[in-house]
Amino acid sequence: MTMQFKRAGFLTKLVVLVLLIYMAIAVLDLRGKIQSVEAERDILARQVTDQRLENQKLEDAIANSDDPEMLEQVARERGYVEQHETLFIDIAN
């Protein structure tokens, strides 16, 4: 006893073709979304790294807040000078 299959009709082939096209479009759309989310993830990972470095700098500054050299560096960055020093400002640039 052999089984005989009925040949697929035109409508069945058309439905299958439409479904395949839909699936291909859906896969391409998902691929685009995945790429954009991965790019966003990379940006956020860089921001996390930058923030961790900034946090580490702030922790070091807090830990060394009593260090005279650190205090002098901060004062010089803000434009302060010692009593016997003269501050020259370059206005040529």
PDB file of N, CA, C and O in Angstrom:
ATOM      1  N   MET A   1       0.832  -1.156   0.000  1.00  0.00           N
ATOM      2  CA  MET A   1       0.000   0.000   0.000  1.00  0.00           C
ATOM      3  C   MET A   1       0.892   1.240   0.000  1.00  0.00           C
ATOM      4  O   MET A   1       1.646   1.454   0.949  1.00  0.00           O
ATOM      5  N   THR A   2       0.821   2.012  -0.993  1.00  0.00           N
ATOM      6  CA  THR A   2       1.620   3.226  -1.105  1.00  0.00           C
ATOM      7  C   THR A   2       0.727   4.433  -0.861  1.00  0.00           C
ATOM      8  O   THR A   2      -0.443   4.476  -1.240  1.00  0.00           O
ATOM      9  N   MET A   3       1.342   5.407  -0.209  1.00  0.00           N
ATOM     10  CA  MET A   3       0.594   6.635   0.059  1.00  0.00           C
ATOM     11  C   MET A   3       0.810   7.596  -1.094  1.00  0.00           C
ATOM     12  O   MET A   3       1.921   7.754  -1.601  1.00  0.00           O
ATOM     13  N   GLN A   4      -0.220   8.198  -1.470  1.00  0.00           N
ATOM     14  CA  GLN A   4      -0.111   9.175  -2.539  1.00  0.00           C
ATOM     15  C   GLN A   4      -0.461  10.543  -1.965  1.00  0.00           C
ATOM     16  O   GLN A   4      -1.467  10.724  -1.279  1.00  0.00           O
ATOM     17  N   PHE A   5       0.404  11.490  -2.272  1.00  0.00           N
ATOM     18  CA  PHE A   5       0.189  12.853  -1.800  1.00  0.00           C
ATOM     19  C   PHE A   5      -0.487  13.669  -2.879  1.00  0.00           C
ATOM     20  O   PHE A   5      -0.220  13.533  -4.072  1.00  0.00           O
ATOM     21  N   LYS A   6      -1.351  14.500  -2.415  1.00  0.00           N
ATOM     22  CA  LYS A   6      -2.037  15.392  -3.326  1.00  0.00           C
ATOM     23  C   LYS A   6      -1.113  16.568  -3.617  1.00  0.00           C
ATOM     24  O   LYS A   6      -0.509  17.114  -2.693  1.00  0.00           O
ATOM     25  N   ARG A   7      -0.991  16.962  -4.856  1.00  0.00           N
ATOM     26  CA  ARG A   7      -0.130  18.088  -5.221  1.00  0.00           C
ATOM     27  C   ARG A   7      -0.711  19.372  -4.660  1.00  0.00           C
ATOM     28  O   ARG A   7      -1.924  19.579  -4.631  1.00  0.00           O
ATOM     29  N   ALA A   8       0.203  20.231  -4.212  1.00  0.00           N
ATOM     30  CA  ALA A   8      -0.237  21.510  -3.650  1.00  0.00           C
ATOM     31  C   ALA A   8      -0.811  22.369  -4.755  1.00  0.00           C
ATOM     32  O   ALA A   8      -0.275  22.442  -5.861  1.00  0.00           O
ATOM     33  N   GLY A   9      -1.879  22.995  -4.439  1.00  0.00           N
ATOM     34  CA  GLY A   9      -2.522  23.853  -5.418  1.00  0.00           C
ATOM     35  C   GLY A   9      -1.861  25.229  -5.470  1.00  0.00           C
ATOM     36  O   GLY A   9      -0.981  25.548  -4.670  1.00  0.00           O
ATOM     37  N   PHE A  10      -2.300  26.018  -6.414  1.00  0.00           N
ATOM     38  CA  PHE A  10      -1.740  27.347  -6.613  1.00  0.00           C
ATOM     39  C   PHE A  10      -1.910  28.215  -5.369  1.00  0.00           C
ATOM     40  O   PHE A  10      -0.987  28.932  -4.984  1.00  0.00           O
ATOM     41  N   LEU A  11      -3.061  28.157  -4.749  1.00  0.00           N
ATOM     42  CA  LEU A  11      -3.334  28.969  -3.562  1.00  0.00           C
ATOM     43  C   LEU A  11      -2.407  28.584  -2.405  1.00  0.00           C
ATOM     44  O   LEU A  11      -1.917  29.454  -1.685  1.00  0.00           O
ATOM     45  N   THR A  12      -2.173  27.305  -2.230  1.00  0.00           N
ATOM     46  CA  THR A  12      -1.271  26.840  -1.176  1.00  0.00           C
ATOM     47  C   THR A  12       0.142  27.347  -1.427  1.00  0.00           C
ATOM     48  O   THR A  12       0.812  27.806  -0.502  1.00  0.00           O
ATOM     49  N   LYS A  13       0.596  27.267  -2.665  1.00  0.00           N
ATOM     50  CA  LYS A  13       1.934  27.753  -3.006  1.00  0.00           C
ATOM     51  C   LYS A  13       2.033  29.255  -2.775  1.00  0.00           C
ATOM     52  O   LYS A  13       3.054  29.745  -2.291  1.00  0.00           O
ATOM     53  N   LEU A  14       1.004  29.968  -3.109  1.00  0.00           N
ATOM     54  CA  LEU A  14       0.991  31.411  -2.924  1.00  0.00           C
ATOM     55  C   LEU A  14       1.053  31.775  -1.440  1.00  0.00           C
ATOM     56  O   LEU A  14       1.782  32.685  -1.044  1.00  0.00           O
ATOM     57  N   VAL A  15       0.279  31.052  -0.625  1.00  0.00           N
ATOM     58  CA  VAL A  15       0.287  31.308   0.821  1.00  0.00           C
ATOM     59  C   VAL A  15       1.668  31.034   1.404  1.00  0.00           C
ATOM     60  O   VAL A  15       2.173  31.811   2.215  1.00  0.00           O
ATOM     61  N   VAL A  16       2.274  29.930   0.989  1.00  0.00           N
ATOM     62  CA  VAL A  16       3.611  29.588   1.475  1.00  0.00           C
ATOM     63  C   VAL A  16       4.622  30.647   1.041  1.00  0.00           C
ATOM     64  O   VAL A  16       5.479  31.033   1.837  1.00  0.00           O
ATOM     65  N   LEU A  17       4.544  31.121  -0.193  1.00  0.00           N
ATOM     66  CA  LEU A  17       5.445  32.154  -0.688  1.00  0.00           C
ATOM     67  C   LEU A  17       5.278  33.453   0.104  1.00  0.00           C
ATOM     68  O   LEU A  17       6.266  34.084   0.479  1.00  0.00           O
ATOM     69  N   VAL A  18       4.035  33.848   0.355  1.00  0.00           N
ATOM     70  CA  VAL A  18       3.778  35.063   1.139  1.00  0.00           C
ATOM     71  C   VAL A  18       4.337  34.917   2.547  1.00  0.00           C
ATOM     72  O   VAL A  18       4.935  35.852   3.080  1.00  0.00           O
ATOM     73  N   LEU A  19       4.145  33.759   3.146  1.00  0.00           N
ATOM     74  CA  LEU A  19       4.687  33.532   4.494  1.00  0.00           C
ATOM     75  C   LEU A  19       6.212  33.589   4.498  1.00  0.00           C
ATOM     76  O   LEU A  19       6.803  34.150   5.421  1.00  0.00           O
ATOM     77  N   LEU A  20       6.846  33.029   3.501  1.00  0.00           N
ATOM     78  CA  LEU A  20       8.308  33.074   3.412  1.00  0.00           C
ATOM     79  C   LEU A  20       8.807  34.505   3.249  1.00  0.00           C
ATOM     80  O   LEU A  20       9.789  34.901   3.877  1.00  0.00           O
ATOM     81  N   ILE A  21       8.138  35.266   2.417  1.00  0.00           N
ATOM     82  CA  ILE A  21       8.524  36.665   2.226  1.00  0.00           C
ATOM     83  C   ILE A  21       8.345  37.443   3.530  1.00  0.00           C
ATOM     84  O   ILE A  21       9.207  38.236   3.910  1.00  0.00           O
ATOM     85  N   TYR A  22       7.234  37.215   4.204  1.00  0.00           N
ATOM     86  CA  TYR A  22       6.984  37.884   5.484  1.00  0.00           C
ATOM     87  C   TYR A  22       8.059  37.529   6.501  1.00  0.00           C
ATOM     88  O   TYR A  22       8.563  38.406   7.203  1.00  0.00           O
ATOM     89  N   MET A  23       8.413  36.255   6.584  1.00  0.00           N
ATOM     90  CA  MET A  23       9.441  35.814   7.533  1.00  0.00           C
ATOM     91  C   MET A  23      10.790  36.433   7.196  1.00  0.00           C
ATOM     92  O   MET A  23      11.527  36.832   8.097  1.00  0.00           O
ATOM     93  N   ALA A  24      11.126  36.520   5.910  1.00  0.00           N
ATOM     94  CA  ALA A  24      12.407  37.120   5.511  1.00  0.00           C
ATOM     95  C   ALA A  24      12.454  38.595   5.904  1.00  0.00           C
ATOM     96  O   ALA A  24      13.468  39.079   6.406  1.00  0.00           O
ATOM     97  N   ILE A  25      11.350  39.302   5.673  1.00  0.00           N
ATOM     98  CA  ILE A  25      11.289  40.716   6.046  1.00  0.00           C
ATOM     99  C   ILE A  25      11.385  40.874   7.563  1.00  0.00           C
ATOM    100  O   ILE A  25      12.068  41.772   8.054  1.00  0.00           O
ATOM    101  N   ALA A  26      10.708  40.012   8.295  1.00  0.00           N
ATOM    102  CA  ALA A  26      10.742  40.073   9.755  1.00  0.00           C
ATOM    103  C   ALA A  26      12.151  39.817  10.277  1.00  0.00           C
ATOM    104  O   ALA A  26      12.598  40.482  11.211  1.00  0.00           O
ATOM    105  N   VAL A  27      12.850  38.862   9.679  1.00  0.00           N
ATOM    106  CA  VAL A  27      14.221  38.554  10.099  1.00  0.00           C
ATOM    107  C   VAL A  27      15.136  39.741   9.818  1.00  0.00           C
ATOM    108  O   VAL A  27      15.964  40.088  10.659  1.00  0.00           O
ATOM    109  N   LEU A  28      15.002  40.364   8.659  1.00  0.00           N
ATOM    110  CA  LEU A  28      15.826  41.528   8.336  1.00  0.00           C
ATOM    111  C   LEU A  28      15.532  42.691   9.275  1.00  0.00           C
ATOM    112  O   LEU A  28      16.448  43.403   9.686  1.00  0.00           O
ATOM    113  N   ASP A  29      14.270  42.887   9.614  1.00  0.00           N
ATOM    114  CA  ASP A  29      13.898  43.944  10.548  1.00  0.00           C
ATOM    115  C   ASP A  29      14.507  43.684  11.921  1.00  0.00           C
ATOM    116  O   ASP A  29      15.050  44.594  12.546  1.00  0.00           O
ATOM    117  N   LEU A  30      14.417  42.449  12.383  1.00  0.00           N
ATOM    118  CA  LEU A  30      14.998  42.099  13.678  1.00  0.00           C
ATOM    119  C   LEU A  30      16.510  42.271  13.664  1.00  0.00           C
ATOM    120  O   LEU A  30      17.098  42.700  14.658  1.00  0.00           O
ATOM    121  N   ARG A  31      17.134  41.943  12.555  1.00  0.00           N
ATOM    122  CA  ARG A  31      18.584  42.091  12.432  1.00  0.00           C
ATOM    123  C   ARG A  31      18.984  43.564  12.560  1.00  0.00           C
ATOM    124  O   ARG A  31      19.964  43.893  13.229  1.00  0.00           O
ATOM    125  N   GLY A  32      18.219  44.443  11.915  1.00  0.00           N
ATOM    126  CA  GLY A  32      18.474  45.878  12.033  1.00  0.00           C
ATOM    127  C   GLY A  32      18.297  46.371  13.464  1.00  0.00           C
ATOM    128  O   GLY A  32      19.096  47.169  13.954  1.00  0.00           O
ATOM    129  N   LYS A  33      17.253  45.896  14.130  1.00  0.00           N
ATOM    130  CA  LYS A  33      17.021  46.285  15.519  1.00  0.00           C
ATOM    131  C   LYS A  33      18.147  45.787  16.416  1.00  0.00           C
ATOM    132  O   LYS A  33      18.595  46.501  17.313  1.00  0.00           O
ATOM    133  N   ILE A  34      18.601  44.571  16.174  1.00  0.00           N
ATOM    134  CA  ILE A  34      19.701  44.008  16.960  1.00  0.00           C
ATOM    135  C   ILE A  34      20.956  44.854  16.795  1.00  0.00           C
ATOM    136  O   ILE A  34      21.644  45.142  17.775  1.00  0.00           O
ATOM    137  N   GLN A  35      21.256  45.252  15.569  1.00  0.00           N
ATOM    138  CA  GLN A  35      22.446  46.065  15.333  1.00  0.00           C
ATOM    139  C   GLN A  35      22.341  47.413  16.037  1.00  0.00           C
ATOM    140  O   GLN A  35      23.321  47.883  16.614  1.00  0.00           O
ATOM    141  N   SER A  36      21.175  48.036  15.998  1.00  0.00           N
ATOM    142  CA  SER A  36      21.040  49.338  16.667  1.00  0.00           C
ATOM    143  C   SER A  36      21.123  49.192  18.180  1.00  0.00           C
ATOM    144  O   SER A  36      21.687  50.053  18.854  1.00  0.00           O
ATOM    145  N   VAL A  37      20.572  48.119  18.718  1.00  0.00           N
ATOM    146  CA  VAL A  37      20.655  47.895  20.161  1.00  0.00           C
ATOM    147  C   VAL A  37      22.093  47.584  20.567  1.00  0.00           C
ATOM    148  O   VAL A  37      22.540  48.019  21.628  1.00  0.00           O
ATOM    149  N   GLU A  38      22.819  46.842  19.746  1.00  0.00           N
ATOM    150  CA  GLU A  38      24.226  46.565  20.046  1.00  0.00           C
ATOM    151  C   GLU A  38      25.055  47.844  20.020  1.00  0.00           C
ATOM    152  O   GLU A  38      25.945  48.024  20.851  1.00  0.00           O
ATOM    153  N   ALA A  39      24.770  48.730  19.075  1.00  0.00           N
ATOM    154  CA  ALA A  39      25.484  50.007  19.015  1.00  0.00           C
ATOM    155  C   ALA A  39      25.182  50.837  20.262  1.00  0.00           C
ATOM    156  O   ALA A  39      26.077  51.456  20.838  1.00  0.00           O
ATOM    157  N   GLU A  40      23.928  50.844  20.668  1.00  0.00           N
ATOM    158  CA  GLU A  40      23.544  51.576  21.878  1.00  0.00           C
ATOM    159  C   GLU A  40      24.215  50.971  23.109  1.00  0.00           C
ATOM    160  O   GLU A  40      24.649  51.693  24.007  1.00  0.00           O
ATOM    161  N   ARG A  41      24.296  49.642  23.143  1.00  0.00           N
ATOM    162  CA  ARG A  41      24.964  48.961  24.256  1.00  0.00           C
ATOM    163  C   ARG A  41      26.431  49.357  24.326  1.00  0.00           C
ATOM    164  O   ARG A  41      26.960  49.584  25.414  1.00  0.00           O
ATOM    165  N   ASP A  42      27.093  49.442  23.175  1.00  0.00           N
ATOM    166  CA  ASP A  42      28.501  49.831  23.147  1.00  0.00           C
ATOM    167  C   ASP A  42      28.689  51.252  23.653  1.00  0.00           C
ATOM    168  O   ASP A  42      29.634  51.535  24.390  1.00  0.00           O
ATOM    169  N   ILE A  43      27.790  52.145  23.257  1.00  0.00           N
ATOM    170  CA  ILE A  43      27.861  53.534  23.733  1.00  0.00           C
ATOM    171  C   ILE A  43      27.688  53.578  25.247  1.00  0.00           C
ATOM    172  O   ILE A  43      28.426  54.272  25.946  1.00  0.00           O
ATOM    173  N   LEU A  44      26.714  52.835  25.742  1.00  0.00           N
ATOM    174  CA  LEU A  44      26.472  52.817  27.188  1.00  0.00           C
ATOM    175  C   LEU A  44      27.638  52.188  27.939  1.00  0.00           C
ATOM    176  O   LEU A  44      27.969  52.625  29.041  1.00  0.00           O
ATOM    177  N   ALA A  45      28.266  51.165  27.358  1.00  0.00           N
ATOM    178  CA  ALA A  45      29.432  50.545  27.998  1.00  0.00           C
ATOM    179  C   ALA A  45      30.580  51.543  28.100  1.00  0.00           C
ATOM    180  O   ALA A  45      31.281  51.589  29.112  1.00  0.00           O
ATOM    181  N   ARG A  46      30.774  52.353  27.036  1.00  0.00           N
ATOM    182  CA  ARG A  46      31.814  53.389  27.095  1.00  0.00           C
ATOM    183  C   ARG A  46      31.477  54.433  28.158  1.00  0.00           C
ATOM    184  O   ARG A  46      32.363  54.905  28.869  1.00  0.00           O
ATOM    185  N   GLN A  47      30.203  54.793  28.265  1.00  0.00           N
ATOM    186  CA  GLN A  47      29.803  55.764  29.285  1.00  0.00           C
ATOM    187  C   GLN A  47      30.034  55.211  30.689  1.00  0.00           C
ATOM    188  O   GLN A  47      30.451  55.941  31.588  1.00  0.00           O
ATOM    189  N   VAL A  48      29.763  53.927  30.872  1.00  0.00           N
ATOM    190  CA  VAL A  48      29.998  53.294  32.178  1.00  0.00           C
ATOM    191  C   VAL A  48      31.481  53.325  32.506  1.00  0.00           C
ATOM    192  O   VAL A  48      31.863  53.633  33.635  1.00  0.00           O
ATOM    193  N   THR A  49      32.317  53.007  31.527  1.00  0.00           N
ATOM    194  CA  THR A  49      33.760  53.021  31.749  1.00  0.00           C
ATOM    195  C   THR A  49      34.240  54.425  32.097  1.00  0.00           C
ATOM    196  O   THR A  49      35.025  54.605  33.028  1.00  0.00           O
ATOM    197  N   ASP A  50      33.764  55.423  31.344  1.00  0.00           N
ATOM    198  CA  ASP A  50      34.139  56.811  31.624  1.00  0.00           C
ATOM    199  C   ASP A  50      33.694  57.230  33.019  1.00  0.00           C
ATOM    200  O   ASP A  50      34.437  57.893  33.742  1.00  0.00           O
ATOM    201  N   GLN A  51      32.490  56.842  33.388  1.00  0.00           N
ATOM    202  CA  GLN A  51      31.978  57.213  34.709  1.00  0.00           C
ATOM    203  C   GLN A  51      32.772  56.525  35.811  1.00  0.00           C
ATOM    204  O   GLN A  51      33.028  57.125  36.856  1.00  0.00           O
ATOM    205  N   ARG A  52      33.163  55.281  35.593  1.00  0.00           N
ATOM    206  CA  ARG A  52      33.975  54.582  36.598  1.00  0.00           C
ATOM    207  C   ARG A  52      35.326  55.268  36.778  1.00  0.00           C
ATOM    208  O   ARG A  52      35.817  55.394  37.900  1.00  0.00           O
ATOM    209  N   LEU A  53      35.930  55.713  35.665  1.00  0.00           N
ATOM    210  CA  LEU A  53      37.196  56.441  35.766  1.00  0.00           C
ATOM    211  C   LEU A  53      37.008  57.749  36.529  1.00  0.00           C
ATOM    212  O   LEU A  53      37.826  58.103  37.379  1.00  0.00           O
ATOM    213  N   GLU A  54      35.936  58.457  36.223  1.00  0.00           N
ATOM    214  CA  GLU A  54      35.649  59.708  36.930  1.00  0.00           C
ATOM    215  C   GLU A  54      35.411  59.449  38.415  1.00  0.00           C
ATOM    216  O   GLU A  54      35.890  60.205  39.260  1.00  0.00           O
ATOM    217  N   ASN A  55      34.681  58.395  38.734  1.00  0.00           N
ATOM    218  CA  ASN A  55      34.443  58.039  40.137  1.00  0.00           C
ATOM    219  C   ASN A  55      35.751  57.717  40.843  1.00  0.00           C
ATOM    220  O   ASN A  55      35.950  58.096  41.997  1.00  0.00           O
ATOM    221  N   GLN A  56      36.648  57.013  40.146  1.00  0.00           N
ATOM    222  CA  GLN A  56      37.940  56.668  40.735  1.00  0.00           C
ATOM    223  C   GLN A  56      38.758  57.927  41.013  1.00  0.00           C
ATOM    224  O   GLN A  56      39.409  58.032  42.052  1.00  0.00           O
ATOM    225  N   LYS A  57      38.722  58.881  40.083  1.00  0.00           N
ATOM    226  CA  LYS A  57      39.437  60.149  40.292  1.00  0.00           C
ATOM    227  C   LYS A  57      38.870  60.881  41.509  1.00  0.00           C
ATOM    228  O   LYS A  57      39.617  61.423  42.324  1.00  0.00           O
ATOM    229  N   LEU A  58      37.543  60.888  41.618  1.00  0.00           N
ATOM    230  CA  LEU A  58      36.921  61.568  42.756  1.00  0.00           C
ATOM    231  C   LEU A  58      37.232  60.859  44.070  1.00  0.00           C
ATOM    232  O   LEU A  58      37.451  61.511  45.092  1.00  0.00           O
ATOM    233  N   GLU A  59      37.253  59.535  44.046  1.00  0.00           N
ATOM    234  CA  GLU A  59      37.608  58.785  45.252  1.00  0.00           C
ATOM    235  C   GLU A  59      39.041  59.091  45.665  1.00  0.00           C
ATOM    236  O   GLU A  59      39.327  59.272  46.848  1.00  0.00           O
ATOM    237  N   ASP A  60      39.948  59.149  44.678  1.00  0.00           N
ATOM    238  CA  ASP A  60      41.341  59.491  44.978  1.00  0.00           C
ATOM    239  C   ASP A  60      41.446  60.899  45.538  1.00  0.00           C
ATOM    240  O   ASP A  60      42.205  61.147  46.474  1.00  0.00           O
ATOM    241  N   ALA A  61      40.671  61.833  44.955  1.00  0.00           N
ATOM    242  CA  ALA A  61      40.700  63.209  45.442  1.00  0.00           C
ATOM    243  C   ALA A  61      40.199  63.289  46.878  1.00  0.00           C
ATOM    244  O   ALA A  61      40.753  64.028  47.691  1.00  0.00           O
ATOM    245  N   ILE A  62      39.156  62.532  47.189  1.00  0.00           N
ATOM    246  CA  ILE A  62      38.625  62.527  48.555  1.00  0.00           C
ATOM    247  C   ILE A  62      39.632  61.895  49.506  1.00  0.00           C
ATOM    248  O   ILE A  62      39.851  62.394  50.610  1.00  0.00           O
ATOM    249  N   ALA A  63      40.246  60.793  49.074  1.00  0.00           N
ATOM    250  CA  ALA A  63      41.211  60.106  49.931  1.00  0.00           C
ATOM    251  C   ALA A  63      42.442  60.973  50.191  1.00  0.00           C
ATOM    252  O   ALA A  63      43.052  60.883  51.256  1.00  0.00           O
ATOM    253  N   ASN A  64      42.806  61.811  49.222  1.00  0.00           N
ATOM    254  CA  ASN A  64      44.004  62.644  49.364  1.00  0.00           C
ATOM    255  C   ASN A  64      43.663  64.106  49.645  1.00  0.00           C
ATOM    256  O   ASN A  64      44.478  64.992  49.388  1.00  0.00           O
ATOM    257  N   SER A  65      42.484  64.359  50.161  1.00  0.00           N
ATOM    258  CA  SER A  65      42.062  65.752  50.363  1.00  0.00           C
ATOM    259  C   SER A  65      42.909  66.467  51.414  1.00  0.00           C
ATOM    260  O   SER A  65      42.946  67.698  51.426  1.00  0.00           O
ATOM    261  N   ASP A  66      43.581  65.742  52.286  1.00  0.00           N
ATOM    262  CA  ASP A  66      44.441  66.361  53.302  1.00  0.00           C
ATOM    263  C   ASP A  66      45.887  66.465  52.847  1.00  0.00           C
ATOM    264  O   ASP A  66      46.716  67.028  53.562  1.00  0.00           O
ATOM    265  N   ASP A  67      46.204  65.939  51.682  1.00  0.00           N
ATOM    266  CA  ASP A  67      47.570  65.952  51.161  1.00  0.00           C
ATOM    267  C   ASP A  67      47.928  67.373  50.703  1.00  0.00           C
ATOM    268  O   ASP A  67      47.236  67.937  49.855  1.00  0.00           O
ATOM    269  N   PRO A  68      48.998  67.955  51.251  1.00  0.00           N
ATOM    270  CA  PRO A  68      49.366  69.328  50.873  1.00  0.00           C
ATOM    271  C   PRO A  68      49.636  69.489  49.371  1.00  0.00           C
ATOM    272  O   PRO A  68      49.293  70.519  48.791  1.00  0.00           O
ATOM    273  N   GLU A  69      50.235  68.502  48.753  1.00  0.00           N
ATOM    274  CA  GLU A  69      50.509  68.596  47.314  1.00  0.00           C
ATOM    275  C   GLU A  69      49.205  68.624  46.514  1.00  0.00           C
ATOM    276  O   GLU A  69      49.093  69.353  45.529  1.00  0.00           O
ATOM    277  N   MET A  70      48.234  67.838  46.934  1.00  0.00           N
ATOM    278  CA  MET A  70      46.942  67.821  46.259  1.00  0.00           C
ATOM    279  C   MET A  70      46.230  69.156  46.433  1.00  0.00           C
ATOM    280  O   MET A  70      45.647  69.680  45.484  1.00  0.00           O
ATOM    281  N   LEU A  71      46.277  69.705  47.642  1.00  0.00           N
ATOM    282  CA  LEU A  71      45.653  70.999  47.892  1.00  0.00           C
ATOM    283  C   LEU A  71      46.308  72.093  47.046  1.00  0.00           C
ATOM    284  O   LEU A  71      45.623  72.958  46.501  1.00  0.00           O
ATOM    285  N   GLU A  72      47.632  72.048  46.940  1.00  0.00           N
ATOM    286  CA  GLU A  72      48.331  73.034  46.118  1.00  0.00           C
ATOM    287  C   GLU A  72      47.952  72.890  44.644  1.00  0.00           C
ATOM    288  O   GLU A  72      47.758  73.887  43.949  1.00  0.00           O
ATOM    289  N   GLN A  73      47.848  71.652  44.175  1.00  0.00           N
ATOM    290  CA  GLN A  73      47.473  71.423  42.777  1.00  0.00           C
ATOM    291  C   GLN A  73      46.081  71.971  42.488  1.00  0.00           C
ATOM    292  O   GLN A  73      45.872  72.612  41.458  1.00  0.00           O
ATOM    293  N   VAL A  74      45.137  71.729  43.375  1.00  0.00           N
ATOM    294  CA  VAL A  74      43.777  72.223  43.185  1.00  0.00           C
ATOM    295  C   VAL A  74      43.769  73.752  43.210  1.00  0.00           C
ATOM    296  O   VAL A  74      43.085  74.382  42.403  1.00  0.00           O
ATOM    297  N   ALA A  75      44.514  74.338  44.116  1.00  0.00           N
ATOM    298  CA  ALA A  75      44.573  75.800  44.205  1.00  0.00           C
ATOM    299  C   ALA A  75      45.169  76.393  42.933  1.00  0.00           C
ATOM    300  O   ALA A  75      44.675  77.406  42.439  1.00  0.00           O
ATOM    301  N   ARG A  76      46.216  75.784  42.397  1.00  0.00           N
ATOM    302  CA  ARG A  76      46.840  76.291  41.172  1.00  0.00           C
ATOM    303  C   ARG A  76      45.892  76.147  39.974  1.00  0.00           C
ATOM    304  O   ARG A  76      45.863  77.008  39.094  1.00  0.00           O
ATOM    305  N   GLU A  77      45.127  75.067  39.947  1.00  0.00           N
ATOM    306  CA  GLU A  77      44.164  74.893  38.858  1.00  0.00           C
ATOM    307  C   GLU A  77      43.086  75.981  38.889  1.00  0.00           C
ATOM    308  O   GLU A  77      42.511  76.321  37.855  1.00  0.00           O
ATOM    309  N   ARG A  78      42.824  76.511  40.055  1.00  0.00           N
ATOM    310  CA  ARG A  78      41.821  77.571  40.194  1.00  0.00           C
ATOM    311  C   ARG A  78      42.420  78.966  40.085  1.00  0.00           C
ATOM    312  O   ARG A  78      41.718  79.965  40.241  1.00  0.00           O
ATOM    313  N   GLY A  79      43.728  79.030  39.814  1.00  0.00           N
ATOM    314  CA  GLY A  79      44.360  80.328  39.575  1.00  0.00           C
ATOM    315  C   GLY A  79      44.986  80.966  40.793  1.00  0.00           C
ATOM    316  O   GLY A  79      45.395  82.125  40.721  1.00  0.00           O
ATOM    317  N   TYR A  80      45.080  80.271  41.900  1.00  0.00           N
ATOM    318  CA  TYR A  80      45.699  80.835  43.089  1.00  0.00           C
ATOM    319  C   TYR A  80      47.215  80.682  43.009  1.00  0.00           C
ATOM    320  O   TYR A  80      47.718  79.743  42.392  1.00  0.00           O
ATOM    321  N   VAL A  81      47.942  81.613  43.639  1.00  0.00           N
ATOM    322  CA  VAL A  81      49.398  81.552  43.705  1.00  0.00           C
ATOM    323  C   VAL A  81      49.817  81.790  45.146  1.00  0.00           C
ATOM    324  O   VAL A  81      49.045  82.284  45.968  1.00  0.00           O
ATOM    325  N   GLU A  82      51.048  81.428  45.425  1.00  0.00           N
ATOM    326  CA  GLU A  82      51.570  81.687  46.768  1.00  0.00           C
ATOM    327  C   GLU A  82      51.940  83.164  46.885  1.00  0.00           C
ATOM    328  O   GLU A  82      52.014  83.871  45.880  1.00  0.00           O
ATOM    329  N   GLN A  83      52.170  83.623  48.104  1.00  0.00           N
ATOM    330  CA  GLN A  83      52.410  85.035  48.359  1.00  0.00           C
ATOM    331  C   GLN A  83      53.601  85.578  47.578  1.00  0.00           C
ATOM    332  O   GLN A  83      53.528  86.696  47.067  1.00  0.00           O
ATOM    333  N   HIS A  84      54.670  84.844  47.471  1.00  0.00           N
ATOM    334  CA  HIS A  84      55.888  85.347  46.844  1.00  0.00           C
ATOM    335  C   HIS A  84      55.907  85.138  45.326  1.00  0.00           C
ATOM    336  O   HIS A  84      56.886  85.498  44.672  1.00  0.00           O
ATOM    337  N   GLU A  85      54.864  84.574  44.767  1.00  0.00           N
ATOM    338  CA  GLU A  85      54.815  84.308  43.330  1.00  0.00           C
ATOM    339  C   GLU A  85      54.047  85.400  42.591  1.00  0.00           C
ATOM    340  O   GLU A  85      53.190  86.079  43.156  1.00  0.00           O
ATOM    341  N   THR A  86      54.379  85.543  41.320  1.00  0.00           N
ATOM    342  CA  THR A  86      53.669  86.486  40.444  1.00  0.00           C
ATOM    343  C   THR A  86      52.980  85.681  39.366  1.00  0.00           C
ATOM    344  O   THR A  86      53.590  84.799  38.763  1.00  0.00           O
ATOM    345  N   LEU A  87      51.738  85.968  39.123  1.00  0.00           N
ATOM    346  CA  LEU A  87      50.959  85.262  38.120  1.00  0.00           C
ATOM    347  C   LEU A  87      50.989  86.035  36.812  1.00  0.00           C
ATOM    348  O   LEU A  87      50.615  87.207  36.762  1.00  0.00           O
ATOM    349  N   PHE A  88      51.438  85.368  35.753  1.00  0.00           N
ATOM    350  CA  PHE A  88      51.441  85.965  34.430  1.00  0.00           C
ATOM    351  C   PHE A  88      50.354  85.283  33.591  1.00  0.00           C
ATOM    352  O   PHE A  88      50.260  84.056  33.565  1.00  0.00           O
ATOM    353  N   ILE A  89      49.539  86.086  32.910  1.00  0.00           N
ATOM    354  CA  ILE A  89      48.476  85.545  32.074  1.00  0.00           C
ATOM    355  C   ILE A  89      48.823  85.818  30.633  1.00  0.00           C
ATOM    356  O   ILE A  89      49.034  86.971  30.258  1.00  0.00           O
ATOM    357  N   ASP A  90      48.884  84.802  29.830  1.00  0.00           N
ATOM    358  CA  ASP A  90      49.215  84.909  28.415  1.00  0.00           C
ATOM    359  C   ASP A  90      47.951  85.291  27.651  1.00  0.00           C
ATOM    360  O   ASP A  90      47.032  84.483  27.516  1.00  0.00           O
ATOM    361  N   ILE A  91      47.909  86.520  27.154  1.00  0.00           N
ATOM    362  CA  ILE A  91      46.731  86.980  26.423  1.00  0.00           C
ATOM    363  C   ILE A  91      46.958  86.956  24.911  1.00  0.00           C
ATOM    364  O   ILE A  91      46.101  87.391  24.143  1.00  0.00           O
ATOM    365  N   ALA A  92      48.104  86.451  24.494  1.00  0.00           N
ATOM    366  CA  ALA A  92      48.434  86.427  23.059  1.00  0.00           C
ATOM    367  C   ALA A  92      47.623  85.370  22.327  1.00  0.00           C
ATOM    368  O   ALA A  92      47.410  85.492  21.120  1.00  0.00           O
ATOM    369  N   ASN A  93      47.180  84.367  23.004  1.00  0.00           N
ATOM    370  CA  ASN A  93      46.449  83.283  22.334  1.00  0.00           C
ATOM    371  C   ASN A  93      45.020  83.620  22.219  1.00  0.00           C
ATOM    372  O   ASN A  93      44.240  82.832  21.684  1.00  0.00           O
TER     373      ASN A  93
END
